[in-house]
Amino acid sequence: MAEVVSPVPGAGRREPGEVGRARGPPVAEPGAALSPQGEIIEGCRLPVLRRNQDNEDEWPLAEILSVKDISGRKLFYVHYIDFNKRLDEWVTHERLDLKKIQFPKKEAKTPTKNGLPGSRPGSPEREVKRKVEVVSPATPVPSETAPASVFPQNGSARRAVAAQPGRKRKSNCLGTDEDSQDSSDGIPSAPRMTGSLVSDRSHDDIVTRMKNIECIELGRHRLKPWYFSPYPQELTTLPVLYLCEFCLKYGRSLKCLQRHLTKCDLRHPPGNEIYRKGTISFFEIDGRKNKSYSQNLCLLAKCFLDHKTLYYDTDPFLFYVMTEYDCKGFHIVGYFSKEKESTEDYNVACILTLPPYQRRGYGKLLIEFSYELSKVEGKTGTPEKPLSDLGLLSYRSYWSQTILEILMGLKSESGERPQITINEISEITSIKKEDVISTLQYLNLINYYKGQYILTLSEDIVDGHERAMLKRLLRIDSKCLHFTPKDWSKRGKW
């Protein structure tokens, strides 16, 4: 999944305080700490100079992934340890701190497990974790069907009280950690064999770990890719890859693009326009009927999505492309894909807002539209896991705002406190019950009080929500949606 908010230098870092940095600018002495052959080799680790989001110099530890020589000058492709791969880059010799270089250790022979060659010995702790579900002694989650009542307290806080359930929550819940979405016991589960296929990181190689496209020109925008994308090999050496912004076909040069534009009669994505309000439109594209466009869209999206593998079989998918209209046509802003048939209630496989349109509310609009489709289908839905770091932030924000909007909108009837259940919140919003519960836990709204479960909306929560909703100007209008769901279980409709 992609991210749906714009990157800032340093934003891809997982643990900001983990990386030891030398704040003073060390001097790289010529010939210092080189390999026995007298050169820096792949696999070396050393501090590398970069600018953070505050425009300050820092020296995080980085690994050399590749070395190339251009006109007698060496460039080094580095991955900053504990930073997201989108921050990887080519750097010059001057940005390396050679005094602190760490050379790769020779790999020892792989020990055997149970006498079988090629198997690593299993960690006893890890094997126990696979068999035993970790249960937290903390307060259990509220029942999905027990009603909750809302009432004001002390004139400032509102509380919702639910009946006591009889089950405990798992220690790893969706809302507590980015990696907890992979599996409930903290052990990454095997990749799914359907849908967009979550990337199996064990098959990463040096080629796919490195960005291979320097720059993409799409309409009036030039995009700097974040990740590897399997465009044809001969295009990866070009300084700029030119794309038609309407059909997304790629060309080697500006002249090729101009020649293509004289023949391309598209001014909007192929498929059916199912939503239009103001300048915003959504087009539904069948991956089987519009295979060429769908494949080109996947290639473009892979430049900004790291968690999914790319497959050219687009038949099982629908693509919903969001566009912005002007006098020249409908310009792509972002998209999400979903399986025609999902056995796991996924309503999104991949989701992306293109970098020029990020931090403008379009990401939440895409998410809101995906749930609007689920409402029409009469289903609850959830995005395919794992989410990217930026995608997770956007979904958490959307879930929080949507659920708080429901809770704060409850009104008392006949003088009694209003009541609502987890199931009712899920039915109203089409957000899956597990995501509703995890969001309440993430917001720390669930408390246990006198044998009952209480959702406490503090002044800070209420004020923060109201400020956020004032900034959220883009919303989906269900009256402008013209969508009829299909029964994809009948293969003839594919």
Secondary structure, DSSP 8 states (H G I E B T S, - for coil): -B-SS---TTTT-S-TTTS----S-----TTTT--TTSS--TT-EEEB-EE-TTS-EE--EEEEEEEEEETTEEEEEEEETTS-GGG-EEEEGGGB-GGG-B----------BTTBTT-----HHHHHHHHS--B-SS-----SSS-EEEEEETTTEEEEEE---S---BSS-TTT-GGGGS-TTSS-----SSTT-B--GGG--TTTTS-----EEETTEEE---S-----GGGTTSS-EEE-TTT--EESSHHHHHHHHHH---SS-SSEEEEEETTEEEEEEETTTTHHHHHHHHHHHHTTB-SB---S--TTEEEEEEEEEETTEEEEEEEEEEESS-TT-EEESEEEE-GGGTTTTHHHHHHHHHHHHHHHHT--BEE-SS--HHHHHHHHHHHHHHHHHHHHT---BTTB--EE-HHHHHHHH-B-HHHHHHHHHHTT-EEEETTEEEEEE-HHHHHHHHHHHHH------GGGB------TTSGGG-
